[in-house]
Amino acid sequence: MPSKNSPIGVFDSGVGGLSVLRAIRALMPEEAVLYFGDQGHAPYGSRSMRQIQNFSEGITKFLLERGVKLIVVACNTASAAALTYLRGRFSPFPFVGMEPAVKPAAETTRTGKVGVLATPATFQGALYASVVERFAAGVELFQHTCPGLVGQIEKGELDSAQTRAILQDALVPMLEKDIDTVVLGCTHYPFVIPIIQQIAGEKVRVIDPAPAVAKRTKSLLEETGLKNRSRERAPVRFFTSGDLKGMKSLLPVLLGESGEVEKAVWKTDCEIETPF
């Protein structure tokens, strides 16, 4: 049974979830974390819902085997495709997922026009449709999938000409429509907020959902009596199904801290074969 000292599990298709992990570390440095980046299957955005469910189930099993007390699905695409499935499959185990921050955008927009950047799978999912239906009445949403942006961030190209071109293609038409808010519907995208802000200008608000997800994680741990009360900074253990050196090199850049990265090998779409 998980205890207060058990780690939090966090997973993403790659390094995007490090934006959520960064927020969790800032809010709860005393919580140990197991982070899984499924870089061997990245990006998730163009994959089928069933595939993403399979991958998410396999990663969940992997994390549960290592004694995590809560799992953060730090990936908008995986949340859209698999969060409901995971909650049913592993009930009553607690999960925290991602949803595009349409609600706070709709509540604060002055022009009534909001840009949303996300992957195709996120836009096609029932979760996004539900959020829009519940919170975006009277607000005009402009959507863009930013093809290639996740791959650029996975390579650590946060400020290359190609990365800027992708963002300009997405944002300039929205700015011409007078948007005043940009919602980031992919956990990779907070890493390019500086470029987004340069293109959009200071008057456009950019919403990073990671701090809200960290707060929700903390409150759920408190509700379940699993909040760690230590005052010491806890470690993070990193796993990837992709390139070890590549992920390790990105940790200081994206997370602000270093760490050893362990290899995870997929046996099937639902099962990971790796030593403890």
PATINU-382455 format. One record per residue (C-alpha): residue number from 0; residue in three letters; z negated, y, x. Coordinates in pm, 1 decimal, always signed. Layout:
<nodes>
(NUM,"ALA",(Z,Y,X))
...
</nodes>
This chain:
<nodes>
(0,"MET",(+0.0,+0.0,+0.0))
(1,"PRO",(+82.1,+348.8,+128.4))
(2,"SER",(-209.1,+568.9,+233.3))
(3,"LYS",(-258.2,+937.0,+314.4))
(4,"ASN",(-163.6,+856.5,+674.9))
(5,"SER",(+162.0,+686.5,+578.8))
(6,"PRO",(+482.5,+873.5,+665.2))
(7,"ILE",(+722.3,+1051.8,+433.2))
(8,"GLY",(+1073.0,+906.5,+426.4))
(9,"VAL",(+1366.6,+1149.6,+438.2))
(10,"PHE",(+1733.2,+1051.6,+433.2))
(11,"ASP",(+2077.1,+1208.7,+428.0))
(12,"SER",(+2435.8,+1111.1,+498.1))
(13,"GLY",(+2392.5,+1269.6,+840.9))
(14,"VAL",(+2214.8,+1568.8,+991.4))
(15,"GLY",(+2221.8,+1789.0,+680.5))
(16,"GLY",(+1883.0,+1662.6,+569.9))
(17,"LEU",(+1736.4,+1814.0,+884.5))
(18,"SER",(+1742.2,+2144.9,+694.0))
(19,"VAL",(+1500.1,+1988.4,+443.9))
(20,"LEU",(+1299.5,+1822.7,+719.5))
(21,"ARG",(+1271.0,+2161.4,+891.5))
(22,"ALA",(+1118.8,+2307.7,+573.9))
(23,"ILE",(+882.5,+2010.6,+535.9))
(24,"ARG",(+770.0,+2045.7,+898.0))
(25,"ALA",(+707.8,+2417.7,+849.8))
(26,"LEU",(+499.2,+2360.5,+536.3))
(27,"MET",(+328.4,+2030.6,+627.1))
(28,"PRO",(+329.1,+1972.3,+1004.3))
(29,"GLU",(+47.1,+1721.2,+959.5))
(30,"GLU",(+273.6,+1479.4,+771.7))
(31,"ALA",(+444.0,+1204.6,+972.5))
(32,"VAL",(+810.4,+1155.5,+879.8))
(33,"LEU",(+1074.5,+884.8,+913.3))
(34,"TYR",(+1418.6,+1046.5,+906.3))
(35,"PHE",(+1734.5,+840.9,+845.4))
(36,"GLY",(+2077.7,+992.7,+903.4))
(37,"ASP",(+2355.1,+764.9,+777.6))
(38,"GLN",(+2612.3,+907.8,+1014.5))
(39,"GLY",(+2800.9,+579.7,+1025.9))
(40,"HIS",(+2903.3,+644.6,+665.2))
(41,"ALA",(+2925.9,+1025.7,+673.9))
(42,"PRO",(+3046.9,+1219.3,+490.8))
(43,"TYR",(+2932.4,+1092.4,+150.4))
(44,"GLY",(+3117.5,+1361.9,-42.9))
(45,"SER",(+3446.8,+1173.0,-72.4))
(46,"ARG",(+3295.2,+828.8,-140.3))
(47,"SER",(+3256.2,+656.4,-476.9))
(48,"MET",(+2935.5,+685.5,-676.0))
(49,"ARG",(+2882.9,+309.4,-646.6))
(50,"GLN",(+2914.2,+314.6,-268.7))
(51,"ILE",(+2664.2,+598.6,-241.5))
(52,"GLN",(+2422.6,+411.0,-468.0))
(53,"ASN",(+2452.7,+104.4,-243.9))
(54,"PHE",(+2392.8,+304.4,+72.0))
(55,"SER",(+2097.0,+485.0,-86.0))
(56,"GLU",(+1942.4,+157.4,-199.5))
(57,"GLY",(+1979.1,+8.6,+147.5))
(58,"ILE",(+1818.6,+309.8,+313.8))
(59,"THR",(+1537.4,+311.0,+56.7))
(60,"LYS",(+1461.2,-54.3,+132.7))
(61,"PHE",(+1467.5,+24.7,+504.4))
(62,"LEU",(+1217.0,+308.6,+462.0))
(63,"LEU",(+992.3,+111.8,+226.1))
(64,"GLU",(+974.9,-171.6,+478.9))
(65,"ARG",(+831.3,+83.3,+721.0))
(66,"GLY",(+556.4,+187.0,+483.4))
(67,"VAL",(+662.4,+531.8,+362.2))
(68,"LYS",(+458.8,+687.1,+78.3))
(69,"LEU",(+732.9,+904.8,-73.9))
(70,"ILE",(+1108.0,+940.4,-20.0))
(71,"VAL",(+1298.5,+1268.0,-12.5))
(72,"VAL",(+1667.8,+1218.3,-89.4))
(73,"ALA",(+1765.3,+1514.5,+129.8))
(74,"CYS",(+2130.7,+1496.7,+31.7))
(75,"ASN",(+2283.2,+1662.7,-274.1))
(76,"THR",(+2561.5,+1405.3,-294.3))
(77,"ALA",(+2320.3,+1109.7,-280.4))
(78,"SER",(+2090.7,+1279.7,-531.3))
(79,"ALA",(+2382.2,+1331.6,-770.3))
(80,"ALA",(+2504.2,+974.0,-735.8))
(81,"ALA",(+2187.6,+773.1,-686.4))
(82,"LEU",(+1860.3,+953.6,-763.7))
(83,"THR",(+1833.1,+830.1,-1124.0))
(84,"TYR",(+1934.7,+482.2,-1009.5))
(85,"LEU",(+1672.1,+476.6,-731.4))
(86,"ARG",(+1395.1,+594.5,-963.0))
(87,"GLY",(+1478.4,+311.3,-1202.6))
(88,"ARG",(+1528.7,+47.4,-934.7))
(89,"PHE",(+1207.3,+124.8,-743.3))
(90,"SER",(+982.2,+256.0,-1022.7))
(91,"PRO",(+708.1,+383.3,-1002.4))
(92,"PHE",(+763.3,+480.0,-636.7))
(93,"PRO",(+793.7,+861.1,-599.3))
(94,"PHE",(+1124.8,+1023.2,-505.2))
(95,"VAL",(+1210.6,+1390.8,-455.1))
(96,"GLY",(+1577.5,+1480.4,-486.8))
(97,"MET",(+1809.2,+1775.2,-447.4))
(98,"GLU",(+1970.9,+1974.5,-724.0))
(99,"PRO",(+2186.9,+2285.2,-680.6))
(100,"ALA",(+1969.2,+2596.5,-720.5))
(101,"VAL",(+2165.0,+2723.5,-1018.2))
(102,"LYS",(+1848.4,+2812.8,-1211.4))
(103,"PRO",(+1709.1,+3073.3,-966.9))
(104,"ALA",(+2060.4,+3207.7,-914.0))
(105,"ALA",(+2114.0,+3251.9,-1287.7))
(106,"GLU",(+1774.7,+3418.3,-1325.6))
(107,"THR",(+1830.3,+3677.6,-1053.3))
(108,"THR",(+2204.2,+3754.2,-1051.6))
(109,"ARG",(+2286.8,+4115.0,-1136.3))
(110,"THR",(+2662.0,+4073.5,-1184.9))
(111,"GLY",(+2636.4,+3747.7,-1378.3))
(112,"LYS",(+2869.6,+3585.5,-1124.3))
(113,"VAL",(+2751.0,+3315.1,-885.1))
(114,"GLY",(+2929.2,+3113.9,-616.7))
(115,"VAL",(+2838.6,+2748.1,-562.5))
(116,"LEU",(+2930.4,+2557.8,-245.9))
(117,"ALA",(+2898.0,+2178.5,-270.5))
(118,"THR",(+3079.1,+1848.2,-217.3))
(119,"PRO",(+3317.5,+1699.0,-475.0))
(120,"ALA",(+3069.5,+1422.5,-562.8))
(121,"THR",(+2796.9,+1679.3,-635.2))
(122,"PHE",(+3022.9,+1879.5,-866.2))
(123,"GLN",(+3133.1,+1561.4,-1045.6))
(124,"GLY",(+2781.1,+1426.6,-1095.1))
(125,"ALA",(+2580.0,+1435.8,-1416.4))
(126,"LEU",(+2293.3,+1611.5,-1235.7))
(127,"TYR",(+2502.4,+1921.1,-1162.4))
(128,"ALA",(+2645.7,+1924.5,-1514.4))
(129,"SER",(+2294.4,+1904.7,-1657.4))
(130,"VAL",(+2167.9,+2192.7,-1442.0))
(131,"VAL",(+2463.2,+2410.2,-1542.0))
(132,"GLU",(+2418.8,+2328.1,-1910.7))
(133,"ARG",(+2044.9,+2403.0,-1905.3))
(134,"PHE",(+2032.1,+2713.0,-1688.8))
(135,"ALA",(+2372.3,+2879.2,-1647.7))
(136,"ALA",(+2441.2,+3004.4,-2000.7))
(137,"GLY",(+2600.0,+3347.5,-1978.1))
(138,"VAL",(+2662.4,+3313.6,-1603.9))
(139,"GLU",(+3009.5,+3268.2,-1454.7))
(140,"LEU",(+3014.2,+3007.3,-1178.3))
(141,"PHE",(+3277.6,+2989.7,-903.4))
(142,"GLN",(+3286.9,+2655.1,-722.3))
(143,"HIS",(+3426.2,+2544.9,-387.5))
(144,"THR",(+3403.1,+2213.8,-202.0))
(145,"CYS",(+3447.1,+2357.2,+151.6))
(146,"PRO",(+3664.1,+2068.3,+282.1))
(147,"GLY",(+3577.8,+1982.6,+640.9))
(148,"LEU",(+3257.2,+2186.9,+662.2))
(149,"VAL",(+3020.2,+1889.3,+671.2))
(150,"GLY",(+3221.9,+1740.5,+957.8))
(151,"GLN",(+3203.5,+2066.0,+1152.9))
(152,"ILE",(+2825.9,+2078.9,+1115.6))
(153,"GLU",(+2792.6,+1710.7,+1210.9))
(154,"LYS",(+2970.9,+1801.2,+1535.7))
(155,"GLY",(+2735.8,+2095.0,+1591.7))
(156,"GLU",(+3016.6,+2348.1,+1548.9))
(157,"LEU",(+2810.6,+2604.4,+1359.1))
(158,"ASP",(+3002.5,+2911.6,+1470.5))
(159,"SER",(+3352.1,+2795.6,+1564.0))
(160,"ALA",(+3672.7,+2958.4,+1445.6))
(161,"GLN",(+3744.8,+2656.6,+1225.8))
(162,"THR",(+3400.3,+2670.5,+1063.6))
(163,"ARG",(+3444.5,+3041.4,+991.2))
(164,"ALA",(+3789.9,+2980.1,+846.0))
(165,"ILE",(+3655.1,+2714.6,+605.4))
(166,"LEU",(+3385.2,+2952.1,+484.4))
(167,"GLN",(+3619.8,+3245.2,+452.5))
(168,"ASP",(+3858.8,+3035.5,+241.9))
(169,"ALA",(+3569.0,+2950.0,+12.8))
(170,"LEU",(+3390.7,+3283.7,-6.2))
(171,"VAL",(+3655.6,+3557.2,-0.1))
(172,"PRO",(+3806.5,+3467.4,-342.2))
(173,"MET",(+3453.4,+3451.8,-486.8))
(174,"LEU",(+3362.3,+3790.2,-338.7))
(175,"GLU",(+3675.2,+3935.9,-493.6))
(176,"LYS",(+3535.3,+3819.0,-830.0))
(177,"ASP",(+3215.3,+4018.6,-760.5))
(178,"ILE",(+2965.6,+3737.6,-702.7))
(179,"ASP",(+2625.0,+3855.5,-583.2))
(180,"THR",(+2467.0,+3512.7,-519.0))
(181,"VAL",(+2572.8,+3202.2,-326.1))
(182,"VAL",(+2410.0,+2867.1,-405.7))
(183,"LEU",(+2415.2,+2607.5,-128.4))
(184,"GLY",(+2467.4,+2270.7,-294.6))
(185,"CYS",(+2476.4,+2064.1,+25.0))
(186,"THR",(+2190.1,+2024.2,+272.3))
(187,"HIS",(+2429.9,+2070.7,+564.6))
(188,"TYR",(+2520.4,+2422.7,+458.0))
(189,"PRO",(+2193.8,+2608.9,+539.5))
(190,"PHE",(+2281.9,+2567.6,+907.3))
(191,"VAL",(+2572.6,+2810.1,+861.4))
(192,"ILE",(+2382.9,+3070.7,+657.8))
(193,"PRO",(+2428.0,+3330.3,+936.5))
(194,"ILE",(+2807.5,+3303.5,+904.2))
(195,"ILE",(+2792.8,+3296.9,+523.5))
(196,"GLN",(+2582.5,+3613.7,+531.4))
(197,"GLN",(+2822.3,+3782.3,+774.5))
(198,"ILE",(+3118.5,+3707.9,+547.3))
(199,"ALA",(+2940.9,+3785.2,+220.1))
(200,"GLY",(+2743.0,+4088.3,+332.3))
(201,"GLU",(+2375.6,+4177.8,+301.8))
(202,"LYS",(+2396.3,+4252.4,-71.6))
(203,"VAL",(+2482.0,+3890.5,-153.6))
(204,"ARG",(+2184.3,+3658.2,-185.8))
(205,"VAL",(+2218.9,+3312.6,-29.0))
(206,"ILE",(+1990.0,+3047.3,-178.2))
(207,"ASP",(+1868.3,+2767.5,+49.6))
(208,"PRO",(+1698.6,+2499.1,-165.8))
(209,"ALA",(+1506.8,+2339.8,+123.1))
(210,"PRO",(+1179.9,+2542.0,+92.6))
(211,"ALA",(+1155.5,+2457.4,-279.2))
(212,"VAL",(+1207.7,+2087.2,-202.3))
(213,"ALA",(+932.5,+2099.9,+60.3))
(214,"LYS",(+696.3,+2260.9,-192.5))
(215,"ARG",(+780.4,+1995.1,-451.8))
(216,"THR",(+713.4,+1722.6,-194.7))
(217,"LYS",(+374.0,+1872.6,-115.3))
(218,"SER",(+273.7,+1904.1,-480.6))
(219,"LEU",(+379.9,+1545.6,-556.2))
(220,"LEU",(+174.6,+1416.2,-262.7))
(221,"GLU",(-124.0,+1609.2,-393.4))
(222,"GLU",(-70.5,+1475.5,-746.8))
(223,"THR",(-62.3,+1116.2,-620.6))
(224,"GLY",(-358.9,+1159.7,-384.1))
(225,"LEU",(-143.4,+1086.1,-79.1))
(226,"LYS",(-156.3,+1425.4,+93.7))
(227,"ASN",(-255.8,+1398.0,+459.5))
(228,"ARG",(-557.7,+1619.6,+530.2))
(229,"SER",(-533.1,+1603.4,+909.5))
(230,"ARG",(-499.6,+1928.1,+1106.2))
(231,"GLU",(-295.3,+1767.4,+1382.7))
(232,"ARG",(+81.1,+1788.2,+1407.8))
(233,"ALA",(+230.2,+1447.7,+1325.0))
(234,"PRO",(+538.3,+1287.5,+1483.2))
(235,"VAL",(+886.7,+1233.7,+1340.4))
(236,"ARG",(+1073.0,+908.4,+1395.8))
(237,"PHE",(+1452.5,+937.3,+1378.8))
(238,"PHE",(+1709.1,+672.7,+1287.9))
(239,"THR",(+2087.9,+692.2,+1269.8))
(240,"SER",(+2363.5,+448.8,+1180.4))
(241,"GLY",(+2597.5,+658.0,+1395.7))
(242,"ASP",(+2599.4,+789.8,+1750.9))
(243,"LEU",(+2254.0,+805.5,+1910.9))
(244,"LYS",(+2337.4,+1068.6,+2172.9))
(245,"GLY",(+2518.6,+1287.2,+1922.7))
(246,"MET",(+2225.4,+1301.4,+1683.4))
(247,"LYS",(+1971.2,+1346.3,+1961.6))
(248,"SER",(+2165.9,+1642.6,+2101.7))
(249,"LEU",(+2166.8,+1813.7,+1760.9))
(250,"LEU",(+1791.8,+1789.6,+1697.7))
(251,"PRO",(+1690.8,+2093.1,+1909.5))
(252,"VAL",(+1981.4,+2294.8,+1766.2))
(253,"LEU",(+1929.4,+2214.3,+1398.1))
(254,"LEU",(+1562.0,+2118.4,+1374.3))
(255,"GLY",(+1407.1,+2312.8,+1658.0))
(256,"GLU",(+1237.3,+2008.3,+1807.7))
(257,"SER",(+1343.8,+1705.0,+2007.9))
(258,"GLY",(+1284.0,+1336.1,+1956.2))
(259,"GLU",(+1400.7,+987.8,+2036.2))
(260,"VAL",(+1663.3,+844.3,+1801.4))
(261,"GLU",(+1676.0,+474.5,+1711.2))
(262,"LYS",(+1984.0,+279.8,+1606.4))
(263,"ALA",(+2017.2,+130.5,+1257.2))
(264,"VAL",(+2295.0,-121.1,+1193.3))
(265,"TRP",(+2436.7,-192.1,+849.1))
(266,"LYS",(+2466.2,-562.4,+759.6))
(267,"THR",(+2617.7,-497.9,+415.9))
(268,"ASP",(+2650.9,-184.0,+201.2))
(269,"CYS",(+2301.2,-253.4,+65.0))
(270,"GLU",(+2123.1,-392.6,+370.3))
(271,"ILE",(+2036.3,-258.2,+714.5))
(272,"GLU",(+1974.5,-499.7,+999.0))
(273,"THR",(+1751.4,-350.5,+1264.6))
(274,"PRO",(+1433.0,-437.3,+1452.2))
(275,"PHE",(+1113.9,-249.1,+1378.6))
</nodes>
